[in-house]
Amino acid sequence: MRLRLENIIEDKRGDMIFMSFGKIKVNFFQTKKDAINGGHFHPYSINRTILRGKIKYITKNLVTDEEKISIISAQIGRAHV
């Protein structure tokens, strides 16, 4: 099994690198300040690691319409998972 580059996208939000390792997806995002990535649904679980900076992460329950907002910051020298 090898790490495989699937796609690279550069747009006004920043840079996105999409990779796979067998059936595992590994994606890297370098997002510009105040950019919005999202507005879509994932039918599977996702793990996020923040290397630098902070994000405002919003999740929405599609049944109850309830939103949960989290602010997640990376600490220098420590990745947030």
JOHU-V24611 format. One record per backbone hydrogen bond with DSSP energy under -0.5 kcal/mol. CO is the residue of the C=O (numbers start at 0). NH is the residue of the N-H. Records with the same first field share a line. If there is no record, write none. Layout:
CO->NH + NH
//
This chain:
1->21
3->5 + 19
6->17
8->15
10->13
12->31
13->10
14->29
15->8
16->18 + 27
17->5 + 6
18->25
19->3
20->23
23->20
25->18
27->16
28->30
29->14
31->34
34->36
40->42
48->50
49->79
52->73
54->56 + 71
55->57
56->69
58->67
59->61
60->64
65->60
67->58
69->56 + 71
71->54
74->77
77->74
78->80
79->49
//
